[in-house]
Amino acid sequence: MSDSDKTKAELMADAEQLHQRVIELEASAAQYEQQLSVVEADQERLRQLYENAPLGYQSLNAEGDLLSVNPAWLSVLGYTRDEVIGKWFGDFLGEHHQEAFRHRFPCFKQEGAIDGVEFDMLHKDGQTVTVMFNGKIGYNVDGSFMQTHCIMQDVTDRRQAEEKVVDLAKFPSENPHPVLRVASDGRVIYANAPGNVLLQNQPDPDVAQAPVGWMETLSEALNSDSPAELEEQSGGRILSLMFAPVVDSSYVNIYAHDITDRKQTEERVADLAKFPSENPHPVLRVASDGRVIYANAPGNVLLQNQPDPDVTQAPAGWLETIAAALDSNSPAELEVQSDDRILNLMFAPVADSGYVNIYAPDITERQRAEEARRESERSYRDVVEGTGELITRADAKGGFTDVTHVA
């Protein structure tokens, strides 16, 4: 039947079918446009994520050449995209890490993922940047290798900080003196080699437990939250133990220093310092203005026996001699009376410090002996010369040493 033979009703039915088909096609087109818009929006979000991600991204082909990198990757290493795309990844590694990449990349492709792999990469300015990669392999539909997808993180600062911590952690073990960490119950948490020697040299040696004699000082440091000290003998040496408390962790760090030489020096100084106080004769130190800086016990007696007694000020009669000694920077002497004794004051100047040290030996007996000798000589001459005869005295060589006067 030709189209002309169709009834009006049939034509109307065909038209309606065509209209419905158009509506269906228009709906499908609108749905496609909507799906396309969603896909494009997703692609834009992925592009934004790729371009603005704070972590670097890279993709490698099967040979290890760079297929793609994002701006963060370029920023970390200082290159432009044209300088890296198509280049072998190993070209951007430090020489000692290139071989590591040659070995690891086939393993990565075989295993399908990596986690926390670190490489030292070369910045464009020549500096080394330590980076860490996490990644997976992308596959084709047939399951064959397509490309890698890896996230890169710059861990240079973290690695340097970790190395610094490790380096600092060597201090106790490298310290030539004992270093220990002891818990509040006396348990030894840590001891370097000299620390173990110290523990072994104690009366009750136990490298796992602090000596009983330390516990009081340990508790004192923790309770007061302030350092405490203790002196210990170890192998013939004297050690000063500094207990540094870490209250929040309930332990003390103990740092021991050998103070043997210092103690011996202090003892020698203290022993030498006894000389003035142990001297049976007066010893004084007097400033240029006459102020008494020091006087031993006999020195105080001497001051009290002067015409103007004052144990804090030298007698006025001494000041001229003090000044003369300091001005000439040479010793000066002065004889003084103290009770019934005669003292010879030796003023030894210390000009740079503006004082004199005064040493006062008792010369009473010497003075009396000299006076007795002089008196004996006078008596002898009186007797001999009164005889009226010539009397001579000769020495061992026959020379005359004395001839009496003949009247």
LINTA-V637520 format. One record per residue. N is the residue number from 1. SS is DSSP state (~ for helix, > for strand, _ for the rest). NEAR is the number of other C-alpha atoms within 10 Angstrom. Layout:
BEGIN
n,ss,near
N,SS,NEAR
N,SS,NEAR
END
This chain:
BEGIN
n,ss,near
1,_,5
2,_,5
3,~,8
4,~,8
5,~,8
6,_,10
7,_,9
8,~,9
9,~,9
10,~,12
11,~,13
12,~,11
13,~,11
14,~,11
15,~,12
16,~,12
17,~,12
18,~,12
19,~,12
20,~,12
21,~,12
22,~,12
23,~,12
24,~,12
25,~,12
26,~,12
27,~,12
28,~,12
29,~,12
30,~,12
31,~,12
32,~,12
33,~,12
34,~,12
35,~,12
36,~,12
37,~,12
38,~,12
39,~,12
40,~,12
41,~,12
42,~,12
43,~,12
44,~,12
45,~,12
46,~,13
47,~,13
48,~,11
49,~,12
50,~,17
51,~,16
52,~,13
53,_,16
54,_,14
55,_,16
56,>,24
57,>,23
58,>,22
59,>,22
60,>,22
61,_,18
62,_,13
63,_,11
64,_,19
65,>,18
66,>,20
67,>,17
68,>,17
69,>,22
70,_,21
71,~,19
72,~,20
73,~,24
74,~,19
75,~,13
76,~,18
77,~,20
78,_,14
79,_,15
80,_,14
81,~,14
82,~,8
83,~,9
84,_,18
85,_,17
86,_,15
87,_,15
88,>,16
89,~,22
90,~,18
91,~,13
92,~,18
93,>,21
94,_,19
95,~,13
96,~,10
97,~,16
98,~,18
99,~,12
100,~,13
101,~,17
102,~,13
103,~,11
104,~,14
105,~,15
106,~,14
107,~,13
108,~,17
109,~,17
110,~,11
111,~,11
112,_,15
113,>,16
114,>,17
115,>,13
116,>,12
117,>,12
118,>,16
119,>,21
120,>,21
121,>,24
122,>,18
123,_,19
124,_,14
125,_,9
126,_,10
127,_,12
128,>,16
129,>,18
130,>,21
131,>,20
132,>,17
133,>,19
134,>,16
135,>,20
136,>,18
137,>,19
138,>,18
139,>,13
140,_,9
141,_,8
142,_,7
143,_,8
144,_,9
145,>,16
146,>,15
147,>,22
148,>,23
149,>,19
150,>,21
151,>,20
152,>,21
153,>,20
154,>,20
155,_,16
156,~,15
157,~,11
158,~,11
159,~,13
160,~,12
161,~,12
162,~,12
163,~,12
164,~,12
165,~,11
166,~,11
167,~,10
168,~,10
169,_,11
170,~,11
171,~,12
172,~,19
173,~,17
174,~,12
175,_,14
176,_,14
177,_,17
178,_,23
179,>,25
180,>,24
181,>,23
182,>,23
183,>,21
184,_,18
185,_,13
186,_,19
187,>,15
188,>,21
189,>,16
190,>,19
191,>,22
192,_,19
193,~,17
194,~,19
195,~,24
196,~,19
197,~,16
198,~,24
199,~,22
200,~,16
201,_,16
202,_,18
203,_,11
204,_,13
205,_,15
206,_,15
207,_,20
208,_,15
209,>,16
210,_,23
211,_,18
212,~,11
213,~,13
214,~,16
215,~,15
216,~,10
217,~,17
218,~,28
219,~,21
220,~,16
221,~,23
222,~,22
223,~,12
224,~,11
225,_,15
226,_,13
227,_,18
228,>,18
229,>,18
230,>,15
231,>,15
232,>,17
233,>,14
234,>,16
235,_,11
236,_,8
237,>,11
238,>,19
239,>,22
240,>,17
241,>,22
242,>,21
243,>,27
244,>,20
245,>,27
246,>,17
247,~,15
248,~,8
249,~,9
250,_,14
251,>,24
252,>,26
253,>,21
254,>,24
255,>,20
256,>,24
257,>,16
258,>,18
259,_,16
260,~,15
261,~,11
262,~,11
263,~,13
264,~,12
265,~,12
266,~,12
267,~,12
268,~,12
269,~,11
270,~,11
271,~,10
272,~,10
273,~,11
274,~,11
275,~,12
276,~,19
277,~,16
278,~,13
279,_,15
280,_,15
281,_,18
282,>,24
283,>,25
284,>,26
285,>,23
286,>,23
287,>,22
288,_,18
289,_,13
290,_,19
291,>,15
292,>,21
293,>,16
294,>,18
295,>,22
296,_,19
297,~,17
298,~,19
299,~,24
300,~,19
301,~,16
302,~,24
303,~,22
304,~,16
305,_,15
306,_,18
307,_,12
308,_,13
309,_,15
310,_,15
311,_,20
312,_,15
313,>,16
314,_,23
315,_,18
316,~,12
317,~,13
318,~,16
319,~,16
320,~,9
321,~,18
322,~,28
323,~,21
324,~,15
325,~,23
326,~,23
327,~,11
328,~,11
329,_,15
330,_,13
331,_,18
332,>,18
333,>,17
334,>,14
335,>,14
336,>,17
337,>,15
338,>,16
339,_,11
340,_,7
341,>,12
342,>,19
343,>,21
344,>,17
345,>,23
346,>,21
347,>,27
348,>,20
349,>,27
350,>,17
351,~,15
352,~,8
353,~,10
354,_,13
355,>,24
356,>,26
357,>,21
358,>,24
359,>,21
360,>,24
361,>,16
362,>,20
363,_,15
364,~,15
365,~,11
366,~,11
367,~,14
368,~,12
369,~,12
370,~,12
371,~,12
372,~,12
373,~,12
374,~,12
375,~,11
376,~,12
377,~,12
378,~,11
379,~,12
380,~,12
381,~,12
382,~,11
383,~,11
384,~,14
385,~,17
386,_,13
387,_,13
388,_,12
389,_,12
390,_,12
391,_,13
392,>,12
393,>,11
394,>,11
395,_,9
396,_,6
397,_,6
398,_,8
399,_,10
400,>,11
401,>,9
402,>,11
403,>,12
404,_,16
405,_,15
406,_,11
407,_,9
END
